[in-house]
């Protein structure tokens, strides 16, 4: 256990500056908004207001979806930095020719890989979770001050979003772990490769009237599919009308997210994540040590 803890501590000390960038960006965002608000108030006497005749149901629905967006944005931002961190974690030792020193230690390569992915998943989830929670507290406090809406809906949105992004983050982290291990510092190769494969699929589908699924569309779907709900879905309006309003669009949207959390799509994400980690392990293990 001490050995594993030491491996994680080593990775954290090496890459903590990159992990912390989203926090500094969030602080900068709020500082900028405070300055702009003070400027608007003092120079233009601008005060934010909500129409008093707005439908409470529409207000609750709107704040629920805005809260979802406010919660999911930090995770989307963190993915950008996870790509950078994973690339450095898997390749820096070999690029700097110090891999022989680290891999010569009395620790298995499997444990090294698990330590790396554990830190990426833990820090890559908890850091945006903290930012999303701060967003939620500020968002709910401001809107509750200006409008009469149920704060519970915005916190439900925060909880649901925080739960439903866990497995997509695992999927994306393990995907980039595998790609960066295979292609090392030539990251552009898997981007070029994806577009080449996509082009060949489109040509084959057109020429031979095949129905080969799109690679890029499937990756996008596995990455972000069923993580948010659509408030403009016509089926929701129809069901609301048929049920005489017993099932509002807001109620249906909340239930939809809970259902999506246990969707078969998440099982596929987990299965593929394990496969990606295994492939990354064998490619990492087979590298030439310099």
C-alpha positions in Angstrom: 0.0 0.0 0.0 2.8 2.4 0.8 4.4 1.6 -2.5 1.2 2.4 -4.4 0.7 5.6 -2.4 4.2 6.6 -3.3 3.6 6.1 -7.0 0.5 8.3 -6.8 2.3 10.9 -4.8 5.1 10.9 -7.4 2.6 11.5 -10.3 0.8 14.2 -8.3 3.9 16.1 -7.5 4.9 16.0 -11.2 1.6 17.0 -12.7 -0.3 18.9 -10.0 0.3 22.3 -11.7 -1.7 21.0 -14.7 -4.4 19.5 -12.5 -4.9 22.9 -10.8 -5.3 24.9 -13.9 -9.1 24.5 -14.0 -9.3 25.9 -10.5 -7.3 28.9 -11.4 -9.5 29.4 -14.5 -12.7 29.2 -12.3 -11.3 31.8 -9.9 -10.4 34.0 -12.8 -13.8 33.6 -14.3 -15.6 34.7 -11.0 -13.1 37.5 -10.4 -13.8 38.9 -14.0 -17.6 38.6 -13.4 -17.4 40.4 -10.1 -15.4 43.2 -11.7 -17.8 43.5 -14.7 -20.8 43.5 -12.3 -19.3 46.2 -10.2 -18.5 48.2 -13.3 -22.1 47.8 -14.7 -23.6 48.8 -11.4 -21.5 51.9 -10.7 -21.2 53.2 -14.2 -24.5 52.2 -15.8 -26.7 51.4 -12.7 -27.5 48.0 -14.3 -29.4 45.6 -12.0 -30.3 42.1 -12.9 -34.1 41.4 -12.7 -36.4 38.5 -13.5 -39.9 39.2 -14.9 -42.5 39.0 -12.2 -45.1 37.4 -14.4 -42.9 34.4 -15.5 -44.5 31.0 -15.1 -43.1 29.2 -12.0 -43.0 25.9 -13.9 -41.0 27.4 -16.7 -38.7 29.1 -14.2 -38.0 25.8 -12.4 -37.5 24.0 -15.8 -35.1 26.7 -17.0 -33.1 26.8 -13.8 -32.8 23.0 -13.8 -31.2 23.0 -17.3 -29.0 26.0 -16.6 -27.9 24.2 -13.4 -27.1 21.1 -15.5 -24.9 23.2 -17.9 -23.2 25.0 -14.9 -22.4 21.5 -13.5 -21.2 19.8 -16.6 -18.9 22.6 -17.9 -16.1 22.0 -15.4 -16.0 18.4 -16.3 -15.8 19.2 -20.0 -13.0 21.7 -19.3 -11.2 19.1 -17.2 -11.2 16.6 -20.1 -8.9 19.0 -22.1 -6.3 18.9 -19.3 -6.7 15.2 -18.8 -5.6 14.7 -22.4 -2.5 16.8 -21.7 -1.8 15.0 -18.4 -2.3 11.5 -19.8 0.1 12.3 -22.7 2.8 13.5 -20.3 2.3 10.7 -17.8 2.7 8.0 -20.4 5.5 9.5 -22.5 7.6 12.0 -20.5 9.8 9.3 -18.9 10.6 7.9 -22.3 11.0 11.3 -24.0 13.4 12.5 -21.2 15.2 9.1 -21.3 14.7 8.5 -17.5 12.3 5.6 -17.9 15.0 3.1 -17.1 15.4 4.7 -13.6 11.7 4.6 -12.7 11.0 1.1 -14.2 14.1 -0.3 -12.5 12.4 0.2 -9.2 11.0 -2.9 -7.4 7.4 -2.3 -8.6 5.4 -3.9 -11.3 4.6 -2.0 -14.5 0.9 -3.0 -13.9 1.0 -1.1 -10.6 2.6 1.9 -12.3 -0.2 2.0 -14.9 -2.9 1.6 -12.3 -1.4 4.4 -10.1 -1.4 6.7 -13.1 -5.0 6.0 -14.2 -6.1 6.1 -10.5 -4.7 9.6 -10.1 -6.2 10.8 -13.4 -9.6 9.5 -12.5 -9.6 10.7 -8.9 -8.2 14.2 -9.5 -9.9 14.5 -12.9 -13.3 13.9 -11.2 -13.0 15.6 -7.8 -11.5 18.9 -9.0 -14.3 19.7 -11.4 -16.7 18.3 -8.8 -15.6 21.0 -6.4 -15.8 23.7 -9.1 -19.3 22.5 -10.1 -20.4 22.6 -6.4 -19.2 26.1 -6.1 -21.0 27.0 -9.3 -24.1 25.5 -7.9 -24.0 27.3 -4.6 -23.4 30.7 -6.3 -26.0 30.0 -9.1 -28.7 28.9 -6.6 -28.0 31.8 -4.2 -28.2 34.5 -6.9 -31.3 33.1 -8.7 -33.1 32.4 -5.4 -32.5 36.1 -4.4 -34.0 37.4 -7.7 -36.6 34.8 -8.4 -39.0 32.5 -6.6 -37.9 29.1 -7.8 -37.3 25.8 -6.0 -33.6 25.5 -5.2 -34.0 21.7 -4.8 -34.3 21.4 -8.6 -30.9 23.0 -9.3 -29.3 20.8 -6.7 -30.9 17.7 -8.2 -29.4 18.8 -11.5 -26.0 19.1 -9.9 -26.2 15.6 -8.2 -27.5 13.9 -11.4 -24.8 15.5 -13.6 -22.0 14.7 -11.1 -23.1 11.0 -11.1 -23.7 10.6 -14.8 -20.3 12.0 -15.9 -18.3 9.5 -13.8 -18.3 6.7 -16.4 -17.8 8.9 -19.5 -14.7 10.4 -17.7 -13.5 6.8 -17.1 -14.1 6.0 -20.8 -12.3 9.1 -22.1 -9.4 8.8 -19.7 -8.7 5.2 -20.6 -9.2 5.9 -24.3 -6.5 8.6 -24.3 -4.4 6.5 -22.1 -4.4 3.8 -24.7 -3.9 6.2 -27.7 -1.1 8.1 -26.0 0.7 4.8 -25.1 0.4 3.5 -28.7 1.3 6.7 -30.5 3.5 8.2 -27.8 4.3 11.9 -28.7 2.8 11.7 -32.1 -0.7 12.5 -30.9 -1.7 13.9 -34.3 -1.5 10.4 -35.7 -4.6 9.1 -34.0 -6.5 12.2 -35.0 -5.4 11.7 -38.7 -6.1 8.0 -38.4 -9.6 8.6 -37.2 -10.4 10.9 -40.1 -8.8 8.5 -42.6 -10.9 5.6 -41.2 -14.0 7.8 -41.3 -13.4 8.7 -44.9 -12.9 5.1 -45.9 -16.1 4.2 -44.2 -18.1 6.9 -46.0 -16.6 5.8 -49.4 -17.4 2.2 -48.7 -21.0 3.1 -47.7 -21.6 5.1 -50.8 -19.9 2.8 -53.3 -21.2 -0.5 -52.0 -24.3 0.7 -50.3 -23.1 -0.6 -46.9 -24.2 0.5 -43.5 -20.9 0.6 -41.6 -21.4 2.8 -38.5 -19.4 6.1 -38.3 -16.3 5.8 -36.1 -16.2 9.4 -35.0 -20.0 9.5 -34.3 -19.7 6.4 -32.1 -16.8 7.9 -30.2 -18.7 11.1 -29.7 -21.8 9.2 -28.6 -19.8 7.1 -26.2 -18.2 10.2 -24.8 -21.2 12.5 -24.2 -24.3 10.4 -25.1 -27.1 10.5 -22.6 -25.4 12.9 -20.2 -28.0 15.6 -20.5 -31.7 15.8 -21.4 -33.5 17.7 -24.2 -36.1 20.1 -22.9 -37.5 20.6 -26.4 -38.3 16.9 -27.0 -41.8 16.8 -28.6 -42.5 13.4 -27.0 -42.3 15.1 -23.6 -44.8 17.7 -24.6 -47.1 15.0 -25.9 -46.8 12.9 -22.7 -47.4 16.0 -20.6 -50.6 16.7 -22.6 -51.8 13.0 -22.4 -51.2 12.8 -18.7 -53.0 16.1 -18.1 -49.9 17.7 -16.7 -49.3 15.0 -14.1 -45.9 14.4 -15.7 -44.4 17.8 -16.5 -41.4 18.2 -18.8 -39.3 18.9 -15.7 -40.4 15.7 -14.0 -39.8 13.7 -17.2 -36.4 15.2 -17.6 -35.3 14.3 -14.0 -36.6 10.7 -14.5 -34.8 10.4 -17.8 -31.4 11.2 -16.3 -31.9 8.6 -13.5 -32.8 6.0 -16.2 -29.8 7.0 -18.4 -27.5 6.5 -15.4 -28.3 2.7 -15.6 -28.4 2.6 -19.4 -26.6 -0.2 -21.3 -24.4 2.5 -22.8 -22.6 2.9 -19.5 -21.9 -0.8 -19.4 -20.3 -0.5 -22.9 -18.2 2.4 -21.6 -16.9 0.3 -18.7 -16.2 -2.7 -20.8 -14.3 -0.6 -23.4 -12.4 1.2 -20.6 -11.1 -2.0 -19.2 -10.1 -3.1 -22.7 -8.3 0.2 -23.4 -6.3 -0.1 -20.1 -5.3 -3.6 -20.9 -4.1 -2.6 -24.3 -2.2 0.4 -22.9 -0.5 -1.9 -20.3 0.8 -4.2 -23.0 2.0 -1.4 -25.3 3.7 0.3 -22.3 5.3 -2.9 -21.2 6.7 -3.6 -24.7 8.4 -0.2 -25.2 12.1 0.0 -25.5 13.7 1.5 -22.4 16.3 4.2 -22.8 
